[in-house]
Amino acid sequence: MSYYTLRGLLTLVLTVLLAGCVAGESRTLDQRLKKVVDGFHYVGRQPLSTTFVPAFEPTLVRPLPIKFEAGYRYVFLHKFPIDNVTLATKLLPKILTDLGFIISSSPTRYEQMTDAFIGGPLFSINFHSGGFRFKFFNAVNLNITNSERLEREWASDDYILEIMP
């Protein structure tokens, strides 16, 4: 086997191995993010370049995407009741830490959250991993708060996961 053939073969093998590592890391990140949103109901996604309007309907519930992509916000709903204070100060930080995410900022008590007139309290958790930055926060969903029928079954907030490269 000539030097050039051997060199080409080694280059090909290394390229395939590196591509497999990157794909494996992406699959692992997707699996970890799916564990973060376990218990939530996925209703859609929007590009980060658009203004977010919390108006998703429970009728839009669909299966989780196979792959989460940077540059998008993923929107979720949660069945009623849910305690946003416990979710933001205890549950999500523990889940994120256990999954290997690094938390940049997170409320540790109710006073650090925004008390909304309707819904809420509102929170924001920033975290990162593997070159990606994430933000998980909630926003009042007026479609739910303006419907007695929906309010009996669904929490009054949209829960949003933003993924930034």
N, C-alpha and C positions, 0 to 999 in steps of 0.2 A: 504494500500500500504506500503510495507516495505521500510526501510531507503535506502537500496541498490538499489531498483527499482526506487525510487524517485531521488536518486543521479544520476543514470544512465540516467534517463529521462532528468534531468536538464543539464547534460553534453552534451547530444545529442542536445537539444534545443540551448544551447549556441554555440556549434560548427556550427550548421546550420546558426545561426544569424551572427556569425563572418565571415563565408564563404560568406554569402550574402553581408556583408559590403565590403569585399575585392573585390568581383566581381563587386559590384556597383561602387567602387572607380576606378576600371580598366575601366569600361564602360564610366565613366565620363571623365577619362583621354583620352580615345580614341576619344570621342566626341569633347573634347577641341582641340586635335591635328588635327582632321579633319577640324576644323574651322581655324586653323593656315594655312593649305595648301589649303584652299578654293580658287579657281581660278587657281590653278596649275593643271597640268595633270600628273598623276602617271604613271611611266614607269617601275618600278621594284625596287627590294631590293637586298642587298648584305650583307653577314655577315661582321661585323666590323673587323673580323680577316683577311679579304682579303684587298689587296691594291685597292683603288678606282681608276678606270679609267673612266673619263667622256666621254662616247661614246654611250650613249643611243640614240635610234632612235625614232622619233615621231610615227612611225608605231607600236611601242610597247605600246602605251597608252592603259590603262586598268582601270577598276573600282578600287577605293581605297580599300585597305584591310579592312576586318571587324575589325580586331584587330591589333594594332601596338605592336611589340615585342621588348624588350630590346635586345641589342646585334646585331642589324641590322641598316643599313643605308637605308633609303627610298629615291628614286630618282624621281624628278619631272621635268617637262619642263613647260614653260610658253609661251603663244602666244606672238608674237611681236606686238607692242612695249611694253617694260616695262622699267621703270626707276629704276635701281638698287640702286641709291643713296636715293631716296625717300622711296623705299621699305625697305632698311636696316636702315635708320636713323629715319624714322617716322612711316611708316605703320606697319611693323612687331613688333617693340617695343610696339606700342599702342595695337595691337591685343593681344600680349603675356601678357601684363600687365592687360588688360581688362578681360582676361580669367583666371587670377590668377597665372600665371607663374611668377617666380622671375628671373629677368635678371641678370646674373653675369657679362657679358661684351657684349657691342654692340657699333658699331660706332655711333657717334653723328653728324659727318660731313664728307664730301667727303675726306678730307685730311687724315682721319683715315682708308681709304680703300686702297686696292692695285689697282693701275691703270694698267690693263692688256693691252698688245699690241693689242690683239684681244678680243672682248667681254668685260665683266666687266663693271664698276669697281667691284673688288672682295671684298666680305665681309664675316664676320663670327659673329654669334650671339650665345652666350652661355646662357642657362637658365636652371632652375630646378623646380621640383615640386614632391611632394609625394615620395621622395626617389629616383627619377630618375633624371639623368642629360641629357641634350639635347644640340645638336649643329645644327644650321641651317646655311648653307653656300652655296656659289655658286662656280662653276668651269666651265671654258670654255669647250664647247662640240665641238670638231673638226669635228664631223660628220655633224653638222649643219653649222659651219663656212666655211666648204669646199664645201658646196652645195648652189648655188644661189637660187635654188627652195625652199629649207628648210629655208634659211635665210630670205626669204620674209615673211614667215608665223610664224616662231618660234624665240624666243629670243635665243641668241647664247650660253646661259649657261644652265648647269644642276643645279638644286636647290636641295640640299641634306639635309635631316633631319636624324641625327644620334641619337640613343637612347641608353644611357649607364645605366646599373643598378647602 
